[in-house]
Amino acid sequence: MDKNIAIEFNNVGKQYRLGRVGTGTLSHDLNRWWQTSILGKEDPYLKIGEVNDRSTKGHSDYVWALKDIDFKVEMGDVVGIIGKNGAGKSTLLKLLSHITAPSTGDIRYRGRIASLLEVGTGFHPEMTARENIYMNGSIMGMTRHEITRKLDEIVDFAGIERYLDTPVKRFSSGMTVRLGFAVAAFLEPEILVVDEVLAVGDAEFQKKAIGKMKDVSSTGGRTVLFVSHNMASIRALCNNGVVLDNGKINHIGEINGCIEKYMKMSLPVDDNCSIADMKRPRTYNGDIFITDIKYLNENDQEIEPHCGQYIKFRVYYTVNVDNAKARLSIAIRDLYDNPMLSFPTDLTLEAINLQKGAGYADLIIDKLPLTAGEYKIAFDAKNMGLESDHIDSAKKLTVIDDDYFGLGRSLPNHQLGKIILCQHKWQF
């Protein structure tokens, strides 16, 4: 392994058998032992595992939680492991932390590993916080003197001085995570592995934890692997990322590219499905039903939306009742689901009466204030205050960079897709 490499995954895979553990597995275990230990052949069950797509029904009793994982992490790098629930993120960290062993391949690393994978990882509930700190430090190979030297910093960071000699079983989940993270971060491991547990802590602690992980990597030269569904935390902390999808690597690279790739994977917009055929999150009364939307110019021709240019959002609908007292709304969100713009009709219009049958409504924006990037459109329709139709991610809105102010200038790339522009002036 290269001396600059801290962690190396070589063709790593992890296979699990579905169903209840210990039921019907004896024959499989005997067959596996016979084939591998006696005949010297490959594990026969490695060939029949299926991809780990939790949303579909499988045809095999074996599933690959991880398969064909190949990547390297350099010393001092902070890597975000990104993916949907069930993508294999926690399994990957458990393999690295020796909680379980890989079915195929091998993992090489350089230095001590401190893992914070679940609330209370490595703590004995009957022992006090002080005793657990010394126990964890000893497991990591530190002397009692070294642990004592770090004790005050750990206690101060965790904010549990009053409870230092209280059994951990009496701690709240937030206090336990505070202590666990402080122990993992301050006992100077070469590799720090942190799963989603920071979400249990309050906002103040999350901010402290992110800052500490930055210090650990930048000043201490230590390597950090960080799993979170909070893309703001991932972006703030990580330099590079690995995107997992159904147990396989989908993308590796710079963190902003990884986040963009993950958000596009998570965007539930099917370009091949019409809005009328889209599945709604639940049943609505259907008095007003949204069927389509188009992006048009002043001459009602379909266009590609441009920053700072005229755009007409034409919403097609069907009214299924007589004289509907309607309220329509279009909302535009970024790929992180942050609201950017909202246009409810009752903000600028009085009550709208719609007659039974098909029709359309136009939302006109003279200068689109969105910078270049990808967004998603959400629709909402109500009749007499009752929800008639709602689509949270109905259509993609891809905005092309353009000269909003007509001065031949545009924003730097790192601002695109993140802010809203408006007409303004400076005076001195």
C-alpha positions in Angstrom: 0.0 0.0 0.0 1.3 3.5 -0.9 2.7 5.4 2.1 0.3 8.3 1.4 -2.8 6.0 1.4 -4.6 5.7 4.7 -7.4 3.3 3.6 -7.7 1.0 0.6 -10.7 -1.1 -0.4 -9.9 -3.8 -2.9 -12.8 -5.5 -4.6 -14.7 -5.6 -1.2 -18.1 -7.3 -1.0 -20.4 -8.2 1.8 -23.2 -10.8 1.4 -26.0 -11.5 3.8 -28.6 -14.2 3.9 -32.2 -12.9 4.1 -34.7 -14.2 6.6 -34.4 -15.1 10.3 -30.9 -16.0 11.4 -30.5 -19.6 12.4 -33.5 -20.9 10.4 -32.8 -23.2 7.5 -29.1 -22.3 7.3 -27.4 -25.5 8.5 -27.5 -27.1 5.1 -26.1 -23.9 3.6 -23.3 -23.8 6.2 -22.4 -27.4 5.6 -22.4 -27.0 1.8 -20.3 -23.9 2.1 -17.8 -25.6 4.4 -17.6 -28.7 2.1 -17.1 -26.6 -1.0 -14.6 -24.1 0.4 -12.7 -26.0 3.1 -12.7 -29.6 1.7 -12.9 -29.2 -2.1 -11.0 -25.8 -2.2 -13.6 -24.2 -4.4 -15.3 -20.8 -4.4 -18.1 -20.1 -2.0 -21.2 -21.3 -4.0 -23.5 -18.7 -2.5 -21.4 -15.8 -3.7 -22.7 -16.4 -7.2 -26.4 -16.3 -6.5 -26.7 -13.0 -4.4 -28.8 -10.2 -5.8 -28.2 -6.5 -5.8 -29.4 -4.8 -2.6 -32.5 -3.0 -3.9 -34.7 -2.9 -0.8 -37.7 -1.6 -2.7 -38.2 -4.6 -5.0 -39.0 -8.3 -4.3 -36.0 -10.6 -4.8 -35.7 -14.1 -6.1 -32.7 -15.2 -4.0 -32.2 -15.8 -0.3 -28.8 -14.0 -0.6 -28.3 -10.3 -1.1 -25.1 -8.2 -1.6 -25.1 -5.4 0.9 -21.9 -4.3 -0.8 -20.3 -5.5 -4.0 -17.1 -4.6 -6.0 -16.1 -1.7 -3.7 -12.8 -0.3 -4.9 -11.4 3.1 -3.7 -8.5 4.6 -1.8 -8.4 7.4 0.8 -5.3 9.5 1.2 -4.0 10.5 4.6 -5.6 13.6 6.0 -8.5 13.4 3.6 -12.1 13.9 4.8 -14.4 11.7 2.8 -18.2 11.8 2.8 -20.0 8.5 2.2 -23.3 9.4 0.6 -26.3 7.3 -0.4 -30.0 6.5 0.3 -31.1 4.3 3.2 -29.9 0.8 2.5 -27.2 1.8 0.0 -24.5 0.1 2.1 -22.9 3.1 3.9 -23.1 1.7 7.5 -22.0 -1.8 6.3 -18.9 -0.2 4.7 -18.0 1.5 7.9 -18.6 -1.7 9.9 -16.3 -3.6 7.6 -13.6 -1.0 8.1 -14.1 -1.1 11.9 -13.9 -4.9 12.1 -17.4 -5.3 13.4 -18.0 -7.7 10.6 -15.8 -9.3 7.9 -16.0 -8.9 4.2 -17.3 -11.8 2.1 -14.9 -10.9 -0.7 -11.9 -8.7 -1.1 -9.8 -7.1 1.6 -9.4 -3.8 3.3 -6.0 -2.3 4.2 -5.4 0.7 6.4 -2.6 2.5 8.2 -3.0 3.5 11.9 -5.6 3.2 14.7 -9.3 3.5 14.0 -11.8 5.2 16.3 -15.4 4.4 15.3 -18.7 6.1 16.3 -21.3 4.1 14.4 -24.2 3.9 16.9 -25.3 5.6 20.0 -23.2 4.2 22.8 -20.8 2.3 20.6 -18.1 0.7 22.8 -19.6 1.9 26.1 -20.5 -0.4 29.0 -23.8 0.9 30.5 -22.9 -0.1 34.1 -19.6 1.7 34.1 -19.2 5.4 34.7 -18.3 7.9 32.0 -14.8 8.2 33.5 -14.3 4.4 33.5 -15.6 4.1 29.9 -13.1 6.8 28.8 -10.2 4.8 30.2 -11.5 1.5 28.9 -11.9 2.9 25.3 -8.5 4.5 25.4 -6.9 1.2 26.6 -8.6 -0.7 23.8 -7.1 1.8 21.3 -3.6 1.0 22.8 -3.1 4.2 24.8 -1.4 4.3 28.2 -3.3 5.4 31.3 -1.0 8.5 31.4 -1.9 9.5 27.9 -5.7 9.1 28.6 -5.4 11.2 31.8 -3.7 13.9 29.8 -6.7 14.1 27.5 -9.4 13.6 30.1 -10.2 17.3 30.8 -10.5 18.1 27.1 -12.8 15.1 26.6 -15.0 16.0 29.5 -15.1 19.7 28.6 -16.0 19.0 24.9 -18.7 16.5 25.9 -20.2 18.9 28.5 -20.8 16.1 31.0 -18.6 17.2 33.9 -21.4 16.8 36.4 -22.1 13.3 35.2 -18.5 12.1 34.9 -18.9 9.5 37.7 -22.4 8.4 36.8 -23.1 5.1 35.0 -23.6 5.7 31.3 -26.9 3.8 31.4 -28.4 6.9 33.0 -27.3 9.2 30.1 -29.7 10.5 27.5 -28.9 9.5 23.9 -27.6 13.0 23.2 -25.2 12.9 26.2 -24.0 9.4 25.1 -23.2 10.7 21.6 -21.4 13.7 23.0 -19.2 11.5 25.2 -18.7 8.9 22.4 -17.6 11.5 19.9 -15.3 13.3 22.4 -13.6 10.0 23.2 -13.2 9.1 19.5 -11.9 12.5 18.5 -9.6 13.4 21.4 -7.8 10.0 21.8 -5.9 10.8 18.6 -6.7 8.0 16.2 -5.2 8.1 12.8 -8.6 7.3 11.3 -11.9 8.6 12.6 -15.1 6.9 11.4 -18.4 8.7 12.1 -21.8 7.4 11.1 -25.2 9.3 11.2 -25.1 9.5 15.0 -24.3 13.2 15.1 -27.9 13.8 14.1 -28.9 12.8 17.6 -27.0 15.7 19.1 -28.4 19.3 19.3 -27.4 22.1 16.9 -24.7 23.4 19.2 -23.0 20.0 19.5 -23.3 19.3 15.7 -21.5 22.6 15.0 -18.8 21.7 17.6 -18.4 18.2 16.2 -18.0 19.4 12.6 -15.4 22.0 13.7 -13.5 19.3 15.7 -13.4 17.0 12.7 -12.1 19.8 10.5 -9.3 20.4 13.1 -8.5 16.7 13.3 -8.0 16.5 9.6 -6.4 19.8 8.8 -4.1 20.3 11.8 -3.7 16.7 12.9 -3.4 15.2 9.5 -5.9 12.5 10.4 -8.3 10.8 8.1 -12.0 11.1 8.5 -14.8 9.0 7.0 -18.2 10.7 7.5 -21.7 9.3 6.8 -24.7 11.7 6.9 -27.9 12.5 5.1 -27.4 16.2 5.9 -25.8 17.5 2.7 -25.0 20.9 4.4 -22.8 19.0 6.9 -21.2 16.9 4.2 -20.4 19.9 2.1 -19.0 21.9 5.0 -16.7 19.1 6.2 -15.7 16.9 3.3 -13.2 17.3 0.5 -14.1 14.2 -1.5 -17.0 11.7 -1.5 -18.2 8.3 -2.5 -21.8 7.8 -3.6 -23.2 4.4 -3.0 -26.3 3.0 -4.7 -27.8 -0.4 -3.9 -24.5 -1.6 -2.6 -22.3 -0.5 -5.5 -20.2 2.6 -6.1 -22.1 5.1 -8.3 -19.6 8.0 -8.2 -16.3 8.9 -6.7 -14.8 12.4 -6.7 -14.9 16.0 -5.4 -17.6 16.5 -2.8 -19.7 19.0 -4.7 -19.9 16.6 -7.7 -20.9 13.8 -5.4 -23.6 15.8 -3.7 -25.0 16.8 -7.1 -25.0 13.2 -8.3 -26.7 12.0 -5.1 -29.4 14.7 -5.3 -30.2 13.8 -8.9 -30.5 10.2 -7.9 -32.9 11.2 -5.2 -35.0 13.5 -7.4 -38.2 11.6 -7.9 -39.0 13.2 -11.3 -39.5 10.7 -14.2 -39.1 12.6 -17.5 -40.8 9.7 -19.3 -43.9 9.9 -17.2 -46.6 12.6 -17.9 -47.7 14.7 -15.0 -51.3 13.3 -15.4 -49.9 9.7 -14.8 -47.6 10.5 -11.9 -48.4 8.8 -8.7 -49.5 11.2 -6.0 -48.2 10.8 -2.4 -51.7 10.2 -1.2 -55.3 10.4 -2.4 -56.8 13.9 -2.9 -60.4 14.8 -3.7 -59.6 15.3 -7.4 -61.9 18.4 -7.8 -59.0 20.0 -9.7 -56.5 17.7 -11.4 -53.2 19.0 -12.8 -52.3 17.3 -16.1 -49.2 19.1 -17.5 -46.9 22.1 -17.5 -45.0 23.8 -20.2 -42.3 26.5 -20.3 -43.2 29.2 -22.9 -42.0 32.5 -24.3 -44.1 35.6 -25.2 -45.3 33.9 -28.4 -46.4 30.7 -26.6 -43.4 28.7 -28.0 -41.7 26.1 -25.8 -38.3 27.3 -24.5 -35.4 26.4 -22.4 -35.5 28.7 -19.3 -32.7 31.3 -19.1 -31.6 33.3 -16.1 -33.0 36.8 -16.4 -35.3 36.0 -19.4 -39.1 36.1 -19.8 -40.8 32.8 -19.0 -44.5 31.7 -18.9 -45.3 28.6 -16.8 -48.5 27.2 -18.4 -50.3 24.8 -16.1 -52.9 22.5 -17.6 -55.7 21.2 -15.4 -59.1 19.5 -15.5 -61.9 20.7 -13.2 -64.2 17.8 -12.2 -66.9 19.8 -10.3 -69.1 22.8 -11.1 -68.0 26.3 -10.1 -64.8 25.4 -8.2 -63.5 28.1 -5.9 -59.8 27.4 -6.7 -56.4 28.2 -5.3 -53.4 27.1 -7.4 -49.8 27.3 -6.4 -46.4 26.7 -8.1 -43.3 26.3 -5.9 -39.7 26.0 -7.1 -37.2 24.2 -5.0 -33.5 23.4 -5.4 -32.2 19.8 -5.5 -31.7 19.9 -1.7 -35.4 20.6 -1.3 -34.9 24.1 -0.1 -37.7 26.5 -1.2 -36.5 29.1 -3.7 -39.7 30.7 -5.1 -43.4 30.3 -4.4 -46.4 31.6 -6.4 -49.8 31.0 -4.8 -52.7 32.6 -6.6 -54.3 34.0 -3.4 -51.3 36.1 -2.8 -52.1 38.4 -5.8 -55.6 37.5 -6.8 -59.0 37.3 -5.3 -61.0 34.1 -5.3 -60.9 32.2 -8.6 -64.0 30.5 -10.0 -63.3 27.7 -12.4 -66.0 25.9 -14.5 -66.1 22.1 -15.1 -63.8 20.9 -17.9 -60.2 21.3 -19.1 -58.3 24.6 -19.0 -55.0 26.2 -18.3 -53.5 29.0 -16.2 -50.4 31.1 -17.0 -47.8 32.2 -14.4 -45.7 34.9 -16.0 -42.3 36.0 -14.8 -40.7 38.9 -16.8 -37.2 38.1 -15.6 -36.5 34.7 -14.2 -34.4 35.4 -11.0 -32.9 31.9 -10.7 -29.2 31.4 -11.4 -28.1 28.5 -13.7 -28.7 25.0 -12.3 -31.3 22.4 -11.8 -34.5 22.8 -9.8 -37.8 21.0 -9.3 -41.4 22.2 -9.7 -44.1 21.4 -7.2 -47.8 22.0 -7.8 -50.8 22.4 -5.5 -54.5 22.8 -6.2 -57.3 23.4 -3.7 -61.1 23.8 -4.0 -62.8 25.7 -1.2 -59.8 25.2 1.0 -59.7 21.4 0.5 -56.7 19.7 -1.1 -57.6 18.6 -4.7 -54.2 17.7 -6.1 -50.6 17.9 -5.1 -47.3 16.9 -6.7 -44.1 17.5 -4.8 -41.6 16.9 -7.6 -43.6 17.1 -10.9 -41.1 18.5 -13.4 -37.4 19.5 -13.6 -36.5 23.1 -14.3 -33.1 23.4 -15.8 -32.1 27.1 -15.9 -29.4 28.2 -18.4 -26.8 30.8 -17.4 -27.5 34.3 -18.9 -26.9 38.0 -18.5 -29.5 38.9 -15.9 -28.5 42.6 -15.6 -27.7 43.2 -19.2 -24.1 44.2 -18.4 -22.3 41.3 -19.9 -21.5 39.8 -16.5 -22.5 36.8 -14.6 -21.9 35.3 -11.1 -19.0 33.0 -10.3 -19.7 29.3 -10.7 -19.8 28.5 -7.0 -22.9 30.7 -6.7 -24.9 29.1 -9.5 -28.0 27.3 -8.5 -27.9 28.6 -5.0 -29.2 32.2 -4.9 -32.0 34.4 -6.4 -31.2 37.6 -8.3 -33.3 40.8 -8.3 -33.0 44.3 -9.8 -31.2 46.6 -7.5 -28.8 49.6 -7.4 -25.9 50.8 -5.2 -25.5 54.4 -4.2 -22.5 56.1 -2.6 
